[in-house]
């Protein structure tokens, strides 16, 4: 058998390892920012009944344009306080990651530059690489906020074709104000034009208002959201974007035909229409997040302000050893690559108790 090193793969992929948290068998897994609450049984039964005709028709391709689902997403966004929307301004794919990939396939690519504000969601950089887009990581401030002046200066200096803003940010939990997003948009256009992608995967958990209404006046601003986190449907794989109709037209140039399966469309539609308000347990999760912040601080840790369903805590002299020790004590947390910090996802109260006991003392 040949090894991967002997395969004639693209030179920029040589020697790399695949992205992803280590899969370790630990009783309490708080490493991938999932929603800890499963779907209620009555809802599962309802969706199963709806799926019967969809499964009978699996011999046919699904709706290539996912129009009914996109209309439901538009209604969901409006109900969440967004501007008036219709299916023509919404596009869906298999997770927010795939949406960002499609956007970089269209607006990035060879000879083009994407910029993010780091530390941030490492997958953005990975997607830049896999789409042949150059990457520039501009630094965040010491408290992990985006300092508007420094960010504007970085944009003007590097003149990116795509600017990615993760708001609230992963792995730090930091919110970004609508004013900052508007300032970065203006800077990107004066240096540009450039597409500005706002990755709002964790928007349901934030106190800061979403910059979503800014899309009305800004045709190159696109907001990306997901059903994976607040709505608690990570296993479904459904993410979407909202923006100008022309952006939706543009991503269709690169989407694979029939990229969203019929069961995916049907389940997402059923859950959005029936139960958005019942899903997710967002209030329980944010209350537990605030408890984790309080108790970590009381135990002497530094904690980054969080508007998400996870908390970044530190600081450790030996982050790797601290991570191994916490895992050995039964709670899987994430080393998000930020030196001296670790990240814990908010679990159920019982899971959080295991985590808090694991960090109670003796970490390097
Ligand atoms: N964006 C951010 C900032 C994330 O942290 C994540 C999940 N870790 C995603 C996107 C991925 O979302 P999805 O599951 O919809 O692909």
Boltz pocket constraint, residues with backbone or C-beta under 6 A from the ligand:
constraints:
  - pocket:
      binder: B
      contacts: [[A, 32], [A, 33], [A, 94], [A, 95], [A, 96], [A, 97], [A, 98], [A, 121], [A, 166], [A, 168], [A, 169], [A, 170], [A, 199], [A, 201], [A, 225], [A, 226], [A, 227], [A, 228], [A, 234], [A, 237], [A, 238], [A, 239]]
      max_distance: 6.0
